[in-house]
Amino acid sequence: MAGMMTAVVALAGLKWWQLNLRHITLTPITPTAALRAPRIFHHLPGISQKFRPPFSASKKALQNVQTALQHGWAEGTVKNYGYTLDRFLRFCVEEKIPPKLQLPTDEFVLCAFAASGAGVHAGSTARNNIAALKAWHVAQNQPWKGGSRLHYVLAGVENLAPESSKRPPRPPINAAMLRVLYRGLDFTVPRDVAVFAAACVAFWGQCRLGEILPISGSDTALAHKPTRAHVSRSHRDKRATKLRLPRTKTKKSGDDVVLVAQDKPIDPEIALRMHLQVNCLPSSAPLFADRTRAGFQTLTRPKFLQRCNEIWAAAGYPHTTGHSFRIGGTTELLLAEVAPDVVRAMGRWSSDAFHRYWRSLEDLAPIHATHIGSARHSG
């Protein structure tokens, strides 16, 4: 107790930004409800300013806005933004930046923080850091001061990024790999039947693996994953199967995946139907699970990727990550000359992300852009 009092007295004469936060354990004293809010919404003494609405709004109106705003970002995204905010605050301590320049953040401070990784990190790291700070300003209802200078600093960080920081594009899964998977799996084993169904659905449905497979079998991990009950025939066209995703990376309210027949043996409808018949899951069971004597066991992302990579590695393919299914399905449909707008809608892509993840431009260009002049003048 005496030591603690001595520390308090020693710190009493310092401004908060003069403290070395790396050696101080901060004990939260905010109410429980506030602790549940994302980090970027927390009130920071000496930095945050009390929000004052432009009119005498009711308490309910203020709470409604705050609740909606706190759910404006994907859970994982806003969590990562909180980590970035903590790094920014440590940066401000180290650079002795006064609170009045931290929020709203002066453009020079933004530039200095972005440039702190120049020559070390990838440009995307700096851009993600700045995106986090911009979200913090939105959460705190503060004006954003980033402008042209910040734009060019970020471009400079991108240009100065070392080669070691640049990850090569992840190679997409392709239809040939699905056929290799089909030949390598043992369809007398219920787990392998589930693996193949998940692979076909992820590929042709352009799904993120995290949207259909949990990281583990825990109740928390399964909370927003599809169950057997989420599969149905399309009401508009009986030739299509609809899979409802309870939640996606960009939509907390979920979205629909439409599966249509493809060439055998990698038809997603047949693969899914075979899985449901073999494993005979109850409606409440995770969609991708397999029957056991005790009931059923959930197919998790790690187990799924492990099984796929076992087979692909034996065939000489490089190690594959989960996102390769989504971009692979997109690329396959584009190579098959399906209209890009249709592919984008089927994959639930935003415009920017859709173009960023085209992986076979050397194959797509001849299909969509050959003899443009001849076609134009043929009429």
N, C-alpha and C positions, 0 to 999 in steps of 0.2 A: 504493500500500500504506500509506504514512504517513497519507494522508487517511482511509483506512478505519479505521486504528487509532485515530485521533483521534475519529472518530465513535463507535466502540465505547466508548471511555473516557467520552465525553460522555454517553452514554446509560446507562452502567452504574449511575448513582445514581438512576435513575428507576424507578418502578413501571411495569409494562407498560401499564396503562390510562391513564397520563399521556402516552403517546406519541401523536403525531399520525400515525395510520396512513395518512392520505391521502398523506403524503409519504415513505412507507417501502415499499420493494419487499420483500415477504416471500418468501424462498426456501424451498420445501418441503424438509423433511429427513425426512419420514416414509417408511416402506418403500413399495415399489412397490405392493404389495397394498392398502395403506391409501389410496394415491392414487387407486386405482380405485374406492374406496367413495364414495358420494355425500357431498357437503360436510357435510351435517348429521350425519354419523357421525364426522367427523374429531375427534381429540382436540385440544382447545385448551388449551395450558398456562395454568395459573392459573384456568381456568374449569371445564373438564370434570373429572368425578370418576370414578375407576376403578370399573367395574361389579363388584359382588360378588354372585354368585348366592346364593340362600337355602340352598344345600347345596353339598357338594363335587362339583360337576359335572365331568365329564370334559372334556378339551380339545375332543374331537369334538362333544360336545353344545353347548358354547359356540359353536363355529364354525358348527354347523348353524343355531342360532337367529339368529346374526348374519347369515349369508348369506340366510336366509329373510326376515329383517327388512329387509335392504337392498333386497330386491325387492318390498317391500310397497306401493310407490307406483309410479305410471307414471313412466317414465324422464324425460319432459319436465317432469312436475310436480316431482319431487324435484330436478331441476336448477335450476328456478326458485326452489325453496325455498332452495337454496344461495345464490343471489344476494340473497334477502331476508335471510338470516342475516348476510351480509356488511354489508348496510345497517344491520341492528340493532346489530352490533358497532361500527360507526362512530358510530352514535347514542349508544351507551354511552360511547365515548371523548369525544365532544363534550359530553355531559352529566355527565361525570366520575362515572359510576355504578360503584361497586366490584364486583369479580368475584362476591362472595358474593350479590349481588342480581341477577346476570345469569343464573345457572343453579343451581337453578331460579329462573326469573324472578319477582321480586316483582310482585304484581298492580299496584302503582302504576307500576312500570316498564313493564309491558304497556300500561297505560292511556296513559302518556305517549307511548310509541312509536306507539300507534294514533292518538292525538290529534295527532301531529306533522303529519299531513296534513289536519287539519280545515280546511274552507273552501277547500281546494286540490284534493284528489283525491276521486274517487268513493268511496262507502262500501264498494263491493266491493274496492277496493284495500286498504283497512284490514283488511277481513275476510280477504283472501288473505294479507296480511302476518302476521296473528295465526295463521292456519292453518299457515303455515310454521314459526312458532315452536313451535306445539304439536307438530308433527311432529319438530322438533329435540329437544323434551323426551322424546318417545317413543324416538327414536334413542339418546339419551343416558341413558335409563332414569331420568328425573327426574320428580318430581311436578309436576302442572300446577296453578298457583295462580290461574288466571283464574276469576273468579266474577261475581257480579251487577254489581259496579261496572264491570268490563270490558264486560259486555253492554250497559249503558246508554251507555258511552262510544262503543262502536261504533255504536249507534243514533243518537247525537248527530252523529258524523262523517257518517253517512248523510244526516241531516237538513240538515247544513250544506254538503253538497256543492254546488258551483256548477253551474249548468245546463250550462256548457261541458264538464263532466266526464261528463255523462250521455249515453251513446250511445243513439240510438233503436234499438228492436228491429230486427234485420235482417229485411227482408221475405222471406218464404219463396218458393221456387219453387212454381209451381202447374202443373196439367195443361195449361192453356192455353199456358204458356210452353214446355212440352215440345213441343206441337204447332207452335208458331212455330219452334222449333229444328229440328224435322223438316222443315218446309218450306224452311228456310234453308240446310240442309246439302246438300252435293253427294255423293250416294251412289255416284257413280262413282269417288270418291276414297277409298281405304282408310282414311286417317286420319279422315275425317269419319264413316265407318261406326263406327270405334272410339269416337269422341266421343259419338255418339248412344247406343251401347250403354252406355257408362259413365254417361251422364246418366240413362238409364232405370233402371239398376241402383241408382245412388246414391239416386234419388228413391223408387222403389217398395220398395227394400230398406232405406230409412231409414239409409243409410250416411253416416258421416263420410268426406269425400273422402280424408283422410289414411290411411284404412284400405284403400282400393282403388287409389289413385294415388300414386306417389312424387313427391317434390319435385324429383327429378332422375333421370337415368338411371344414376347410379353404383351400384356393387354394394352399398354401404352403404345407400343409399336404398331399394333393392329387397329388402333382406334379409327383411323381414316383410310383404311385399305378396303378394297372391294371384297364382298362375300359372294357366296353362291347365289344369293338372292339378287345380286346386281346384274346378272346376265339375263337378257330377254330377247325375244324376236322383235325386230323393228315393226312398229305399227303401220308405218308408211310403205314399207317394202319387205315382204316376207323373205326375200333373198338375203337380207342383211341381218346380222346379229348386233345387238346394242349392248355395250358394257358401260355401266354407269360408274364413273370414278368419284367417290365421295369427296375427294379433295385433290387438287392438282397444285403444282408449284406456284401457279399464278392465280388460281381461283379457289378460294376457300369453300365456295359453295359447290364445287365440283364441276364435272363436265362429262360429255358422252364420247365414247369411242365407238365408231362404226366399223365392223369387220365384214368383209365380203369375200366370196369364194376366190381362191387362187389355185394355181396349178398344183396338183399332188406331187410329192407327198408333203408339201409345206403349206397346205391350205389351213389358215387359222381357224376357220369354222369347224373343219373336221378334227383338227388337233384338240380344240376346246371341247367339242362334243365327246370325243373319245376319252378325254380326261374326266369329264363329268360322269360318264358311264362307268368307267373303271373304278374310280375312287368314290362314287356314290356319296357325295358330301351332303350333309344337312344344309338347309338354307342359311343358317347362321354361321357356317364354317367359313374360314378364309377361302377365297376363290381358288388359290393355288396351294392346296394341301393334299396329302395322300393318306389313304386309309392304313391304319395299323390295327393290331389286335385290341389295343386300348382305346381306339377311337380314330383320331387322325393327328398328323403332325404337320405343322406349317412349313411351307417352303420359304426359306428366307433368302434375301439377296446374296449374302456370302455363300450359302450352300448352292444356290442356283449358278452363280458365276464360277464357282469352283468346279462344278460338274461340266459346264460348258467348256471351260478352259482346258480341262483334262482331255477332252476329245479333240478340241482344236489344236492344242499343242502337239498332240500325237500326229496330227495331219500337217504340221509345219506352220500353223498360223501364229501370229504374235499374241501376247496376252491382251485380253479384251476387257474393257470396263463397261459399266452399265449403260452409259449414255450412248455407246456405239450402236445400240439397238434402235434408238429413236432416229439418229441421223442416218443409219443404214436403211431403215424403212423409207425415209424421206427420199434418199438418193435413188433407191430402187424404183420407186414410183415415178420419179422424174425421168430416169433412164428409160422407163417404159412409155414415155411420152404422155403421161397423164398431165393434164393442164396444171401448171404451177399453182394457180389460184385454188384449184380443187385439192391439190396436195397440201397446201398451206392450211386450208379449212379442215381437212381430215386430220391433220396433225396438231390442230389447235395452236398453230405458230403465230407469234406476233411477227409483223413484217420484217423488222430489223433482224431478229434472231433467225428467221427463216433463211434469209440470204447469207447470214454469217456462217451457217452450218452446211452450206452446200459443199460437199467433199469431192465431187468428181467433175469439176468444171471442164476438164479436158475431154470428158465424155459427153457432158451436157451441151457444150457449145456447138458441136457438129449437128446435134439433133435439133436444136432450137434456133440456130443462127446461120445455117449454111445457105448460100446463094440468095441473100436478102435482096440484092439488086435485081437479080433475074426475076424473082417472084413479084417485085414491085412493078416492073415494066412489062410483065407478061400480059397484063390486061390491055 
